[in-house]
Amino acid sequence: MSSKERMAISKFKATCLAVLKRVQRTGQPVVITRFDEPVAEVVPVAREEREKGWLGVLAGHGRIVGDVVSPVVPAEEWEATRG
């Protein structure tokens, strides 16, 4: 297993955004040092499984049988068409 990358705090300050992007992309942590002593470690965020919402929970559980466009009862039986 390879050792963690070490970086002086002054270099980290100058390249902070690039270092953060690299850690996110590669998953490899970086130890930040001050006078060769570790002071912090930049590590990727643990991926949390997002909770599923209610939208789409029934996807794939139903099926369409018959005509879904035509009215259920014939137009002749509609109260609005009676005179």
C-alpha positions in Angstrom: 0.0 0.0 0.0 1.4 3.4 -0.9 2.0 6.1 1.7 -0.2 9.2 1.8 0.9 12.3 0.0 2.3 15.0 2.2 2.0 18.7 1.4 3.3 21.8 3.1 0.6 24.0 4.4 1.8 26.9 2.3 1.5 24.8 -0.9 -1.9 23.6 0.2 -3.0 27.2 0.7 -1.9 28.2 -2.8 -3.5 25.1 -4.5 -6.4 24.3 -2.2 -9.1 23.9 -4.8 -7.0 21.8 -7.1 -6.0 19.5 -4.1 -9.6 19.1 -3.1 -10.7 18.2 -6.6 -7.8 15.7 -6.9 -8.8 14.0 -3.6 -12.4 13.8 -4.7 -11.4 12.4 -8.1 -8.8 9.9 -6.9 -10.0 9.1 -3.4 -6.4 9.4 -2.2 -6.0 11.4 1.1 -3.4 14.2 1.5 -1.6 15.0 4.7 -1.1 18.7 5.3 2.1 19.5 7.3 3.5 22.5 9.1 7.3 22.4 9.7 7.1 18.7 8.6 4.6 17.9 11.3 1.1 16.7 10.3 -1.6 19.1 11.1 -4.5 17.9 9.0 -5.6 15.3 6.5 -7.8 15.9 3.5 -9.8 12.8 2.9 -12.7 12.1 0.5 -16.2 12.2 1.9 -17.7 8.8 2.6 -20.5 8.2 0.1 -23.7 8.0 2.0 -26.5 6.1 0.4 -29.3 8.7 -0.1 -32.7 7.8 1.3 -35.2 7.1 -1.4 -38.1 9.4 -1.5 -41.7 8.4 -2.2 -41.5 9.4 -5.9 -41.2 6.4 -8.0 -41.6 3.8 -5.3 -44.2 1.9 -7.3 -42.4 2.0 -10.6 -42.6 -1.4 -12.3 -45.4 -2.6 -9.9 -48.4 -1.9 -12.1 -49.6 -2.9 -15.5 -52.0 -1.4 -17.9 -54.9 -3.6 -19.0 -57.4 -2.4 -21.5 -58.0 1.1 -23.0 -56.8 3.9 -20.7 -58.0 6.7 -23.1 -61.7 5.9 -23.6 -64.2 6.7 -20.9 -65.2 3.9 -18.5 -68.9 4.4 -19.2 -70.4 5.2 -22.6 -71.1 8.8 -23.4 -74.8 8.0 -23.6 -74.8 7.3 -19.8 -73.2 10.7 -18.9 -75.5 12.9 -16.9 -74.1 16.0 -18.7 -75.3 14.7 -22.1 -78.9 14.2 -21.0 -81.4 16.9 -21.9 
